[in-house]
Amino acid sequence: MIRELKESELPFIAEAEQICFSTPWSEQSLRESFAQDNNYFYVCELDRKITGYIGLCVAADEGYILNVAVLPGYRGRGFGEELVRYVCERFAELEFITLEVRPSNAPAVGLYTKLGFQKAGLRKNYYRNPVEDALLLTKYFR
């Protein structure tokens, strides 16, 4: 089940960031982003437990995926796909949705490609810990 993230769940999401990413967002950064009217956050649940989350920033008719994460115990079970599909369907009136991903993250690159995202560019040295380029992937709706 996918639903909107509640503000009270931000500490949990901040902990999940620590687990899922080498350069995680702080709880304060999450709070600031959550408070912006053009940002949307959703969680996926199984048996009332959050399995993953996604954030999207909408600017004009463009969407920018801020983060997608699935907690380690739930990976490989379709939760990431469910989250990305949900956002793409919910915001299909946009011109496009785009995101950055580590090229070395083969499961994520495969998922995004499966869902219709195409290579749009490369951001040199975008990631830290370790330093790596970012693959820019975009899904066009029009």
MARMARNU-238775 format. One record per residue (C-alpha): residue number from 1; residue in three letters; x, y, z. Coordinates in steps of 0.2 Angstrom, whole numbers. Layout:
# residues N
i,aa,xx,yy,zz
NUM,ALA,X,Y,Z
...
This chain:
# residues 142
i,aa,xx,yy,zz
1,MET,0,0,0
2,ILE,6,17,-4
3,ARG,1,33,5
4,GLU,7,50,9
5,LEU,21,52,22
6,LYS,16,59,39
7,GLU,27,72,47
8,SER,28,62,62
9,GLU,37,48,52
10,LEU,52,59,47
11,PRO,63,53,61
12,PHE,60,35,55
13,ILE,64,41,37
14,ALA,80,50,43
15,GLU,85,33,51
16,ALA,82,24,35
17,GLU,92,37,25
18,GLN,107,32,37
19,ILE,104,14,32
20,CYS,101,16,14
21,PHE,114,29,8
22,SER,132,34,10
23,THR,128,52,10
24,PRO,111,52,19
25,TRP,99,67,21
26,SER,98,73,39
27,GLU,81,74,48
28,GLN,82,93,47
29,SER,85,92,28
30,LEU,70,80,26
31,ARG,59,92,37
32,GLU,64,107,26
33,SER,60,98,10
34,PHE,44,90,17
35,ALA,38,108,22
36,GLN,39,114,4
37,ASP,22,114,-5
38,ASN,30,108,-21
39,ASN,38,92,-14
40,TYR,28,76,-11
41,PHE,33,61,-1
42,TYR,26,44,-1
43,VAL,29,28,9
44,CYS,25,10,4
45,GLU,19,-1,18
46,LEU,17,-20,22
47,ASP,8,-25,37
48,ARG,8,-7,44
49,LYS,27,-6,42
50,ILE,36,6,31
51,THR,46,-4,18
52,GLY,52,11,8
53,TYR,49,29,2
54,ILE,50,41,-12
55,GLY,51,60,-13
56,LEU,47,71,-28
57,CYS,49,89,-32
58,VAL,37,97,-44
59,ALA,43,113,-53
60,ALA,32,120,-67
61,ASP,28,105,-77
62,GLU,43,95,-72
63,GLY,46,82,-59
64,TYR,62,78,-50
65,ILE,64,62,-39
66,LEU,73,67,-24
67,ASN,76,50,-16
68,VAL,69,32,-18
69,ALA,74,20,-4
70,VAL,69,2,1
71,LEU,74,-4,17
72,PRO,87,-19,16
73,GLY,75,-32,23
74,TYR,62,-28,9
75,ARG,73,-26,-6
76,GLY,70,-37,-21
77,ARG,51,-38,-18
78,GLY,44,-25,-29
79,PHE,42,-11,-17
80,GLY,54,1,-26
81,GLU,45,-2,-42
82,GLU,28,1,-34
83,LEU,34,18,-27
84,VAL,41,24,-44
85,ARG,26,18,-54
86,TYR,14,26,-41
87,VAL,23,43,-43
88,CYS,24,41,-62
89,GLU,5,38,-63
90,ARG,0,51,-51
91,PHE,11,64,-60
92,ALA,8,59,-78
93,GLU,2,76,-82
94,LEU,20,83,-81
95,GLU,31,85,-96
96,PHE,44,73,-88
97,ILE,51,65,-72
98,THR,69,64,-70
99,LEU,82,57,-57
100,GLU,100,54,-54
101,VAL,107,36,-50
102,ARG,124,29,-47
103,PRO,129,19,-63
104,SER,135,5,-52
105,ASN,118,3,-44
106,ALA,113,-10,-57
107,PRO,96,-15,-49
108,ALA,90,3,-48
109,VAL,96,7,-66
110,GLY,87,-9,-72
111,LEU,71,-4,-63
112,TYR,71,14,-70
113,THR,75,7,-88
114,LYS,61,-6,-86
115,LEU,49,9,-81
116,GLY,53,19,-96
117,PHE,67,30,-90
118,GLN,80,34,-103
119,LYS,98,41,-102
120,ALA,98,60,-103
121,GLY,115,63,-97
122,LEU,129,61,-84
123,ARG,134,72,-69
124,LYS,152,71,-66
125,ASN,158,67,-49
126,TYR,140,69,-42
127,TYR,141,57,-28
128,ARG,153,55,-13
129,ASN,158,41,-2
130,PRO,163,34,-15
131,VAL,165,47,-28
132,GLU,155,42,-43
133,ASP,146,50,-58
134,ALA,127,51,-58
135,LEU,117,44,-73
136,LEU,103,56,-77
137,LEU,88,46,-82
138,THR,72,54,-88
139,LYS,54,48,-92
140,TYR,44,58,-104
141,PHE,25,59,-103
142,ARG,22,70,-119
